[in-house]
C-alpha cells in the first residue's frame, strides 16, 4: 500500500514538472493593440446612433409633409372601373375619381400621379407605400377603418342586382341563392352577393362582370348603381336591367394610411372647398347627371 502511495506521488510530481510555468505560458492578446478596441467601439456606436436618428427623422415626417416636399401626391386607382376610373378612346386615364383626385391634389398644392392596379391588391398598396392614397370609390367599412384612415364621405351609392333583360327568374337578392354572380372577389358587392347565397365568378371589375352577364357565363352581378347608369348612358341598347336595389346606401371615402391625421384634414378641407365653390357639382353632373354626394 505504501508503494502505491509513493508511486502516485512520483507521478504527480512528474506531471507538475512537465507542466509549463504560468509565467512561461503565452499571453492571449487582443486582435487590436493600444486604444484601437475603444476607437472601434466608438465608431460603431456613432454609426448606430446616426442610423437611428435618420430612421426617427423619416418616421417623424408626416405623409402630408413629404407630399408637399416632393410636390406629388401618388394615388392608387383601378383604371378599369367606369365611370370612376377608366381609359377613354385615346387611352387617357379619366373618370369621376380621377378628376376628384386631381382637384384634391391641386388644392393641397401638388400634382396628382396615378398608379394603376387591380382592385384585389389596390388597398394593400398603401401598406407597401406604393402610393399615398387610394381614390377608387372605396367603401367606408368598420373593418377598413380599423386599419386605415378615411376622408369624409364624398360619394353615396346603392348596390343593385343586375341581370340580363330577358331574365325573369331573378327578381330579388334572395333569388341569387345557387346562382352565379360575376364579382370582384374582395369588394363589398362581392361580399353581398356571397351573403345572398351566390356562387362567385371572379372578375377584374365592372366591365368584365357585365360582359359575363351579357354572354350568359354568369346569371347576375351585384354592382354599383352609378356604374350601371353610366353604362346604360353609353350603351342604351345593352340587354341588361336592374332586378333589385338595396335599401341601405353605401358611402365612399379617400383612404390613406392609419395615423395620417394631417393628410386626412388636408383632403377634407379640399373636398369641402370643392363642394362650396361648385367644382364638385360640376364633376358630378358630368359623369352622373346628379349630385352623388347625397
C-alpha positions in Angstrom: 0.0 0.0 0.0 2.9 2.3 0.9 4.4 1.5 -2.5 1.2 2.6 -4.3 1.2 5.9 -2.4 4.8 6.6 -3.3 4.1 5.7 -6.9 1.2 8.2 -7.1 3.4 10.9 -5.5 6.1 10.4 -8.1 3.5 10.5 -11.0 2.0 13.7 -9.7 5.5 15.2 -9.3 6.4 14.3 -12.8 3.2 15.8 -14.2 3.8 19.1 -12.4 7.3 19.3 -13.6 6.3 18.7 -17.2 3.5 21.4 -17.0 4.6 24.9 -18.2 5.1 27.6 -15.6 2.4 30.2 -15.5 5.0 32.9 -16.4 6.1 30.9 -19.5 2.5 30.4 -20.9 1.8 32.6 -24.0 -0.4 35.5 -23.2 -3.8 35.8 -25.1 -3.7 39.1 -26.9 -6.5 41.2 -28.3 -6.6 41.4 -32.1 -6.0 45.1 -31.8 -3.4 46.8 -29.7 -3.3 50.1 -27.8 -6.6 52.1 -28.0 -7.9 50.5 -31.2 -10.6 48.4 -29.5 -12.0 51.5 -27.9 -11.9 53.6 -31.1 -13.6 50.8 -33.0 -16.4 50.6 -30.4 -16.8 54.4 -30.5 -17.1 54.4 -34.3 -19.7 51.6 -34.2 -21.7 53.4 -31.6 -21.7 56.7 -33.6 -22.7 54.9 -36.8 -25.6 53.2 -34.9 -26.8 56.5 -33.4 -26.7 58.2 -36.8 -28.8 55.4 -38.3 -31.4 55.6 -35.5 -31.6 59.3 -35.9 -32.1 59.0 -39.7 -34.9 56.4 -39.2 -36.5 58.5 -36.5 -36.5 61.6 -38.7 -38.1 59.7 -41.5 -40.8 58.4 -39.2 -41.4 61.8 -37.7 -42.2 63.3 -41.1 -45.9 63.0 -41.9 -47.1 61.9 -45.3 -48.5 65.4 -45.9 -45.1 67.0 -45.2 -43.4 64.5 -47.6 -46.1 65.0 -50.3 -45.6 68.8 -50.2 -41.8 68.4 -50.2 -41.9 66.1 -53.2 -44.6 68.1 -55.0 -46.5 64.9 -55.9 -49.4 63.0 -54.4 -49.3 59.4 -55.5 -52.8 58.0 -55.9 -53.7 54.3 -56.4 -56.6 53.6 -58.7 -58.0 50.8 -60.8 -58.3 52.3 -64.3 -60.9 49.8 -65.4 -63.9 50.9 -63.3 -66.1 53.3 -65.3 -67.2 55.9 -64.7 -64.9 56.4 -61.7 -61.6 55.5 -63.2 -61.0 54.2 -66.7 -59.4 55.0 -70.0 -61.1 56.8 -72.8 -60.8 56.2 -76.5 -57.5 58.0 -76.7 -56.1 55.9 -73.8 -56.0 58.7 -71.3 -57.0 58.0 -67.7 -60.3 59.7 -67.0 -63.3 59.4 -64.7 -65.1 60.8 -61.7 -62.5 59.7 -59.2 -59.6 60.8 -61.4 -60.9 64.3 -61.6 -61.7 64.4 -57.9 -58.1 63.2 -57.2 -56.5 65.8 -59.4 -58.6 68.6 -57.9 -57.8 67.4 -54.3 -54.0 67.3 -55.1 -54.2 70.7 -56.8 -55.8 72.3 -53.7 -53.2 70.7 -51.5 -50.6 72.4 -53.7 -49.1 69.4 -55.5 -49.6 67.4 -58.7 -51.5 64.1 -58.8 -49.7 61.0 -60.0 -51.9 57.9 -60.6 -50.6 54.4 -60.2 -53.0 51.7 -61.6 -53.6 48.3 -60.2 -56.2 45.5 -59.8 -58.8 46.1 -57.2 -58.0 43.0 -55.2 -54.5 44.3 -54.3 -55.2 48.1 -54.5 -55.6 48.9 -50.8 -52.7 46.6 -49.9 -50.5 49.0 -51.9 -50.9 51.5 -49.1 -49.1 49.1 -46.8 -46.3 48.7 -49.3 -46.1 52.5 -49.6 -46.6 52.4 -53.3 -48.9 55.5 -53.1 -50.2 57.9 -50.6 -54.0 57.4 -51.1 -56.4 55.3 -52.9 -59.3 57.0 -54.8 -61.4 54.3 -56.3 -64.9 54.5 -54.8 -63.6 52.7 -51.7 -66.5 51.8 -49.4 -66.1 53.0 -45.8 -66.4 50.0 -43.5 -65.6 49.3 -39.9 -63.0 46.7 -40.8 -61.1 49.1 -43.1 -61.4 51.9 -40.6 -59.6 49.7 -38.0 -56.5 49.6 -40.3 -56.7 52.7 -42.4 -58.0 56.3 -42.2 -60.7 57.8 -44.4 -61.6 61.2 -45.6 -65.2 62.5 -45.1 -67.6 60.6 -47.5 -67.5 62.1 -50.9 -70.0 59.8 -52.7 -73.1 57.9 -51.8 -74.4 54.9 -53.8 -76.5 51.8 -53.6 -76.0 48.3 -54.6 -78.1 47.0 -57.5 -78.7 43.5 -58.7 -78.1 43.4 -62.5 -79.3 40.6 -64.8 -80.0 40.1 -68.5 -83.0 41.9 -69.8 -84.8 38.6 -70.6 -84.1 37.1 -67.1 -87.3 36.9 -65.1 -86.1 34.2 -62.6 -84.1 36.6 -60.5 -86.2 39.4 -59.0 -84.6 39.9 -55.6 -81.3 39.4 -53.8 -82.8 36.2 -52.3 -83.1 34.8 -55.8 -79.3 34.7 -56.1 -79.1 31.6 -54.0 -77.3 28.9 -56.0 -76.8 31.3 -59.0 -73.5 32.5 -60.5 -72.7 36.1 -59.8 -69.8 37.9 -61.5 -67.8 39.9 -58.9 -64.5 41.4 -57.8 -63.9 38.9 -55.1 -62.9 41.2 -52.2 -65.3 44.1 -53.0 -68.3 45.0 -50.8 -70.6 43.9 -53.7 -68.9 40.5 -53.9 -69.5 40.0 -50.2 -73.2 41.0 -50.6 -73.6 38.5 -53.4 -72.0 35.8 -51.4 -74.1 36.5 -48.4 -77.2 36.1 -50.6 -76.1 32.6 -51.5 -74.5 33.2 -54.9 -71.6 31.3 -56.3 -68.9 34.0 -57.1 -67.2 34.2 -60.5 -64.1 36.3 -60.1 -63.6 39.3 -62.4 -61.3 42.3 -62.7 -64.1 44.9 -62.4 -67.5 46.2 -63.5 -66.9 45.9 -67.3 -65.9 42.3 -67.2 -68.8 41.5 -64.8 -71.3 43.0 -67.2 -69.8 41.1 -70.1 -70.1 37.8 -68.3 -73.8 38.5 -67.6 -74.4 39.5 -71.2 -72.8 36.4 -72.7 -74.6 34.1 -70.2 -71.4 32.9 -68.3 -72.9 34.5 -65.1 -76.5 34.8 -64.1 -76.1 38.2 -62.4 -73.8 40.8 -60.9 -74.2 42.9 -57.8 -72.7 46.2 -58.5 -72.9 49.9 -58.2 -76.0 51.8 -59.2 -73.9 54.7 -60.6 -71.7 52.5 -62.7 -74.8 50.8 -64.2 -76.4 54.2 -65.0 -73.2 55.3 -66.7 -73.0 52.0 -68.6 -76.6 52.4 -69.9 -75.9 56.0 -70.9 -73.0 54.8 -73.0 -74.8 51.7 -74.3 -78.6 52.3 -74.0 -79.4 49.1 -76.1 -77.4 46.7 -73.9 -79.5 43.8 -72.8 -79.2 44.2 -69.1 -81.5 45.6 -66.4 -81.7 46.2 -62.7 -83.7 43.5 -60.9 -83.4 44.8 -57.4 -81.9 47.7 -55.4 -80.5 47.6 -51.9 -82.2 49.9 -49.4 -79.1 50.9 -47.5 -76.8 53.4 -49.0 -73.0 53.0 -49.0 -70.6 55.8 -48.6 -67.1 56.0 -50.1 -64.1 58.0 -49.0 -60.5 58.6 -49.9 -58.4 56.0 -48.0 -54.9 56.7 -46.6 -52.5 55.0 -44.1 -53.5 54.9 -40.5 -52.4 57.8 -38.3 -52.0 60.4 -41.1 -54.3 63.0 -39.5 -52.7 65.9 -41.2 -53.2 64.4 -44.7 -56.8 63.5 -43.9 -57.5 67.0 -42.7 -56.0 68.5 -45.9 -58.1 66.2 -48.1 -61.3 67.0 -46.1 -60.5 70.7 -46.5 -60.1 70.3 -50.2 -63.3 68.3 -50.6 -65.3 70.9 -48.6 -64.0 73.7 -50.7 -64.8 71.9 -53.9 -68.4 71.4 -52.8 -68.7 75.0 -51.6 -67.5 76.6 -54.9 -69.4 74.2 -57.2 -66.4 72.3 -58.5 -67.6 69.0 -57.1 -71.1 69.6 -58.5 -69.7 70.2 -62.0 -67.7 67.0 -61.9 -70.6 65.0 -60.5 -73.0 66.3 -63.2 -70.5 65.5 -65.9 -70.4 61.8 -65.1 -73.8 61.1 -63.4 -76.2 64.0 -64.1 -76.8 64.4 -60.4 -75.1 65.2 -57.1 -73.8 61.9 -56.0 -72.5 63.1 -52.6 -76.0 62.7 -51.0 
